[in-house]
């Protein structure tokens, strides 16, 4: 389920949760929140870039966990282990 970020429209009127922004898991078919679930202050959805790729460190961690080694090219035909 996607995570969405919401912030208070007027942070000084919101609670600690919505004044600084909060994340909530919602179905893509669910309606946008219009009020903070804790205090009822008006909120809006913050548009963010989707997380489409995996970071390089995540890929190295997954490879190590699976028993593989990650290598970095040093010179032509020469490689050294990253970890």
N, C-alpha and C positions, 0 to 999 in steps of 0.2 A: 504494500500500500504506500502511496507517495506521502512524503512529509511536506507540510506547508508551514510557512512562517507568517505569523501575524504580529502586528504592532498596534498600539493604541493610536487613534487619530489625534488625540490630545494627551501626550504622555503625563502631563501634570495632573490630569483627572483620573488616570488609570491606576491600577494596583502595581505592585512590584513586578508581577508576572508580565502584564501586557505593556507596561511602560518601556521595558527594555526588549520586548519581543519574546515570543514563545513559539515552539514547534508543536504541531499536532498532525497525527496520521489520519488522513481522510481518503475515502474512495474518490476516484476521479469524477464519479457521478454525484457525490454529495454537494450540497449547496455551500457557498462560501459562508464563513462565520461573519456575523455582523456585530456581535457583542462578545466580550471576554467571558469565558465560562466561569471565572471566579468572581469578578466584580460587576460585570454587566456593562462596562464602558465600551463605547463604539470602537471597533477595530477594523483594520484593512489588511488584505493579503499582500505580502511583500513578494514582488516578482524576483526570482532567483534563477541563475543558470542551472540547468540540470546536470547531475553528476553522471556523465555518459561513459567516462573511461576510468580505468583503474590507475592509481599512481604507480610509479616505478618501484617504490619501496614495497608496496602491497604485492606486486608481482614477484619480487625477490623473496619476500616472506613466504608466499604460497609455494614457490619452487623449493625453497629450503625445507619446508614442512613436508613436501612430497618426496624428499630425498634427492633432489637434483642440486647441482651447483650452478651458480650464475657466474659468468665470466665477462671480463671487460677487455676489449681489444687495446693492447699497449702499442704494438707496432705491427707491421704486416706479418701475419702468420704467428704472432706472439700474443698470448692472452694471459691474464692473471685472475685469480678468483676474487670476487667482490667481498665475500664473507668467509 
